[in-house]
């Protein structure tokens, strides 16, 4: 087992171990007295792992209440959030109870936001079942739901009490969903670790899941410890996300988050090279690695579409948008770009 301590306002541990899913209840009972555990999941994940998780919790003395949503980004909405809150209230959950987020980023974000706001805050546990959630969204305490105007516009910072990651859940993922996570893995290499980035080109992520997850979580831990509330260095984790979220929104969420982040990384790295922030060879290396993992690098949306969507981004402050710009493989910096200059960056990034 690999265990990584997260030194946030509420400290917690990320456990990463193959075959650990059936032991969730036993380990959670060391943190919480037997109580009600609401297991929040989607229909696809619950069909695979719901019985194992519920049985583990019941054997440890927890009263288990499953709550299953439709799979997909549409469940990360205010409507879904409201129905979940009503379910918790109808079943008389208290602050001494716990929510279990069993699934990927959508379930983790929705459950975390519900936990942050129900009764002004109750504990929750992240049990990521996608690579993207394992390496990124399950750690750090960002919780949110989407609005029609953009992603993650309503949310809160609320740290989990535990992250319980079983890499044995990941081989069951469809190839496209696994590749979503690979985009986030590549992000960490481009952002912070050139050697890690280069190794991704020679050794498949799938062959080294535990080590890859642990390395990404360790990098995120270092950043979250320094800037839990996203006021400074943590904004670097948005590498590829500003333009990626814009692509996602413009596609009507028919393109997945990870694929859109890949497109966003390709756009910003090409723009960085074109505008003199990094070498053209670095931009080429990023594009080649994304393609190695069968990830897209070209936006299907126009400059005007992406500009309009990006200008609704929550990271705009005083008519400037903060872009995470690569300066070399393994090193990026924040650049405050006037909103009026956004089109120039998109065009420099190869958007038509």
C-alpha atoms as one frame of an Amber mdcrd trajectory, in Angstrom:
protein
   0.000   0.000   0.000   1.139   3.527  -0.791  -0.110   6.135   1.678   0.238
   9.865   1.065  -0.592  12.375   3.770  -2.402  15.539   2.676  -1.631  18.433
   5.029  -4.706  20.545   4.369  -6.965  22.400   6.816  -8.441  18.957   7.483
  -5.541  16.489   7.175  -6.272  13.125   5.576  -4.588  10.198   3.901  -4.717
   8.927   0.326  -4.390   5.128   0.311  -3.447   3.476  -2.978  -3.413  -0.308
  -3.105  -4.603  -2.980  -5.511  -7.416  -5.029  -4.023  -8.153  -2.629  -1.159
 -11.809  -1.906  -2.039 -13.291  -4.688   0.159 -11.424  -3.272   3.167 -12.924
   0.228   3.019 -15.362  -0.326   5.903 -12.736  -1.736   8.238 -10.406   1.207
   7.665 -13.147   3.838   7.775 -14.263   2.489  11.160 -10.868   3.543  12.521
 -11.778   7.151  11.648 -15.510   7.229  12.380 -17.758   5.487  14.852 -20.420
   3.275  13.220 -22.963   5.607  11.636 -25.024   6.020   8.499 -22.991   5.917
   5.285 -24.732   7.171   2.160 -23.005   5.613  -0.850 -23.346   8.003  -3.804
 -22.561   6.478  -7.198 -23.679   6.293 -10.807 -25.486   3.395 -12.414 -22.422
   2.067 -14.247 -20.021   2.132 -11.295 -22.556   0.900  -8.750 -23.306  -2.142
 -10.896 -19.602  -3.062 -10.762 -18.540  -2.112  -7.240 -21.617  -1.109  -5.249
 -22.166  -4.529  -3.691 -18.514  -4.795  -2.583 -18.470  -1.336  -1.014 -21.861
  -1.667   0.689 -20.983  -5.093   2.080 -17.649  -3.796   3.390 -19.372  -0.937
   5.195 -22.141  -3.109   6.610 -19.650  -5.647   7.944 -17.891  -2.802   9.760
 -21.134  -1.750  11.463 -22.268   1.099   9.201 -25.897   1.577   8.168 -25.711
   1.852   4.385 -27.951   3.957   2.130 -27.187   3.680  -1.604 -28.036   6.607
  -3.884 -27.501   5.965  -7.599 -27.540   8.613 -10.341 -27.418   8.494 -14.119
 -23.874   8.310 -15.458 -22.481  11.395 -17.155 -21.814  15.106 -16.770 -25.539
  15.870 -16.739 -25.691  14.537 -13.170 -23.310  17.270 -12.012 -26.058  19.864
 -11.887 -27.975  21.965  -9.400 -31.011  19.759 -10.000 -29.078  16.596  -9.087
 -27.524  18.395  -6.123 -30.966  19.416  -4.845 -32.371  15.889  -5.148 -29.362
  14.479  -3.307 -29.782  16.987  -0.492 -33.453  16.026  -0.193 -32.485  12.341
  -0.017 -30.062  13.043   2.824 -32.666  15.047   4.734 -35.435  12.496   4.160
 -33.165   9.816   5.609 -32.260  11.968   8.605 -28.485  12.032   8.102 -26.620
  13.929  10.802 -23.258  15.622  11.043 -21.879  12.453  12.575 -22.742  10.496
   9.409 -20.689  10.200   6.214 -21.083  10.322   2.440 -19.113   7.919   0.220
 -18.324   9.143  -3.303 -17.976   5.941  -5.328 -17.107   6.853  -8.903 -15.276
   9.293 -11.093 -14.958  13.066 -11.118 -18.656  13.817 -11.574 -19.667  11.756
  -8.541 -16.744  13.020  -6.477 -17.456  16.679  -7.221 -21.208  16.364  -6.628
 -20.850  14.338  -3.425 -18.173  16.649  -2.074 -20.324  19.725  -2.661 -23.310
  18.021  -1.033 -21.124  17.131   1.958 -19.777  20.675   2.194 -23.241  22.218
   2.374 -25.595  19.664   3.943 -26.040  20.724   7.580 -23.193  23.176   6.851
 -20.761  20.322   6.444 -20.511  16.575   7.085 -17.634  14.132   6.406 -17.187
  12.432   3.066 -14.851   9.856   1.574 -13.551   9.720  -1.977 -13.419   6.257
  -3.575 -12.188   7.054  -7.098 -12.902   4.462  -9.795 -11.473   6.339 -12.780
  -7.850   7.226 -13.468  -8.752  10.910 -13.755 -10.360  10.933 -10.320  -7.530
   8.882  -8.807  -4.732  11.175  -9.960  -6.520  14.490  -9.667 -10.109  15.286
  -8.724 -10.407  13.065  -5.629  -7.566  14.952  -3.914  -7.502  18.590  -2.828
 -11.036  19.364  -1.705 -12.411  21.176  -4.752 -16.117  20.383  -5.028 -18.641
  21.816  -7.474 -21.555  21.472  -9.841 -22.018  22.993 -13.275 -24.323  25.731
 -14.544 -25.503  26.125 -18.152 -23.070  29.078 -18.317 -20.021  26.976 -17.469
 -18.355  24.197 -15.483 -17.795  24.225 -11.728 -19.334  27.656 -11.195 -21.063
  26.664  -7.938 -18.941  24.888  -5.357 -16.913  24.913  -2.172 -13.567  23.847
  -0.767 -14.249  20.821   1.438 -11.562  18.247   2.121 -12.460  14.547   2.296
 -11.792  12.530   5.421 -10.146   9.765   3.403  -9.288   8.861  -0.189  -9.412
   5.095  -0.812  -8.007   4.210  -4.234  -8.027   0.668  -5.605  -6.221   0.541
  -8.994  -7.929  -2.796  -9.673 -11.055  -0.788 -10.534  -9.311   0.910 -13.445
  -8.894  -1.938 -15.988 -12.705  -2.138 -16.221 -12.804   1.375 -17.686 -13.622
   1.892 -21.369 -10.501   2.901 -23.297 -11.760   6.438 -23.852 -12.389   6.954
 -20.118  -8.936   5.611 -19.239  -7.411   8.024 -21.755  -9.199  10.881 -19.970
  -7.062  10.094 -16.957  -3.939   9.835 -19.089  -4.458  13.477 -20.092  -4.314
  14.523 -16.429  -1.234  12.335 -15.877   0.524  14.059 -18.793  -0.523  17.394
 -17.300   1.423  16.661 -14.124   4.567  15.815 -16.087   4.347  18.949 -18.217
   3.600  21.046 -15.168   6.151  19.813 -12.657   8.362  16.848 -13.607  10.270
  16.596 -16.890  11.652  13.120 -16.079   8.144  11.841 -15.338   6.935  13.372
 -18.621   9.686  11.613 -20.572   9.033   8.256 -18.880   5.398   8.433 -19.990
   6.636   8.212 -23.558   8.520   4.961 -22.890   6.390   3.110 -20.320   2.620
   2.876 -20.544   0.583   4.353 -17.708  -1.436   1.129 -17.590   1.687  -0.893
 -16.748   2.582   1.188 -13.682  -0.740   2.320 -12.253   0.120   2.421  -8.549
   3.363   4.328  -9.086   1.822   6.749 -11.579  -1.124   7.526  -9.288   1.203
   7.976  -6.300   3.522  10.323  -8.208   0.645  12.493  -9.424  -0.977  12.612
  -5.980   2.376  13.527  -4.415   2.785  16.422  -6.837  -0.735  17.610  -6.113
  -0.168  17.229  -2.369   2.826  19.568  -2.551   0.773  22.203  -4.347  -2.359
  21.891  -2.176  -0.284  22.094   1.009   1.156  25.395  -0.188  -2.096  26.880
  -1.528  -5.252  25.080  -0.435  -7.642  27.856  -1.471  -6.452  28.312  -5.042
  -5.129  31.861  -4.638  -1.630  31.293  -5.998   0.415  28.270  -7.005  -2.599
  25.929  -7.037  -3.885  27.762 -10.098  -1.089  26.011 -12.006  -3.181  22.834
 -11.786  -5.501  24.476 -14.324  -2.946  23.762 -17.064  -4.973  22.994 -20.200
  -8.259  23.572 -18.392  -9.203  27.108 -19.434  -9.328  26.237 -23.121 -10.282
  22.636 -22.320 -13.374  23.716 -20.384 -14.277  26.012 -23.278 -14.085  23.109
 -25.743 -16.131  20.964 -23.367 -18.839  23.590 -23.061 -18.947  24.322 -26.791
 -19.340  20.621 -27.531 -22.407  20.515 -25.284 -20.397  18.119 -23.069 -20.374
  15.497 -25.807 -16.567  15.537 -25.544 -15.195  14.186 -22.272 -13.285  16.302
 -19.767  -9.935  14.553 -20.194 -10.033  14.710 -23.981 -10.840  18.408 -23.767
  -7.973  19.001 -21.324  -5.677  17.315 -23.854  -6.883  19.731 -26.530  -6.438
  22.619 -24.100  -2.856  21.588 -23.309  -2.027  21.310 -26.992  -3.509  24.751
 -27.703  -1.725  26.530 -24.846   1.631  24.866 -25.574   1.460  25.732 -29.277
   0.529  29.290 -28.317   3.406  29.440 -25.829   5.835  28.395 -28.545   4.384
  30.811 -31.098   4.511  33.730 -28.633   8.028  33.034 -27.413   7.392  31.488
 -23.997   8.778  28.036 -24.795  10.684  26.202 -27.511   8.882  24.816 -30.534
  10.429  21.429 -29.707   8.580  21.423 -26.372   5.266  22.074 -28.077   6.009
  19.239 -30.494   6.899  16.894 -27.609   3.605  17.655 -25.858   1.603  17.045
 -29.010   3.443  13.791 -29.724   2.921  12.444 -26.193  -0.787  13.262 -26.302
  -1.038  11.463 -29.621   0.867   8.481 -28.205  -2.006   8.077 -25.752  -4.552
   8.548 -28.572  -5.696  11.891 -27.231  -6.930  14.732 -29.481  -4.822  17.841
 -30.019  -7.021  19.934 -32.333 -10.127  21.871 -31.338 -13.341  21.033 -33.181
 -14.648  24.478 -32.174 -13.940  27.858 -33.740 -11.973  30.762 -32.305 -15.166
  32.738 -31.730 -16.863  29.844 -29.953 -13.920  29.206 -27.632 -13.369  32.888
 -26.940 -16.989  33.339 -25.907 -16.924  30.250 -23.659 -13.545  31.062 -22.089
 -14.671  34.567 -21.171 -17.245  33.043 -18.804 -14.457  31.217 -16.964 -14.420
  31.691 -13.172 -10.699  32.528 -13.311 -11.284  35.926 -14.918 -10.385  38.756
 -12.541 -10.326  42.477 -13.355 -10.871  41.726 -17.057  -7.857  39.429 -17.162
  -7.749  35.677 -17.506  -4.919  33.745 -15.890  -3.475  31.212 -18.313  -1.062
  28.479 -17.253   1.698  28.807 -19.817   4.493  26.208 -20.317   8.026  27.622
 -20.361   9.629  24.197 -20.710   8.703  20.576 -20.069   8.263  20.404 -16.301
   7.928  24.134 -15.704   4.943  26.448 -16.229   3.938  29.886 -15.017   0.790
  31.942 -14.668   0.333  34.724 -17.201  -2.398  37.339 -16.733  -3.799  37.900
 -20.205  -6.236  40.767 -20.892  -9.567  39.424 -22.081  -9.105  41.397 -25.282
  -5.955  39.352 -26.031  -7.586  35.937 -25.662  -8.351  35.589 -29.367  -4.690
  36.162 -30.215  -3.677  33.318 -27.902  -6.257  30.975 -29.404  -5.126  31.737
 -32.948  -1.472  31.304 -31.916  -2.511  27.928 -30.511  -3.744  26.780 -33.884
  -7.492  27.294 -33.419  -9.163  28.142 -36.707
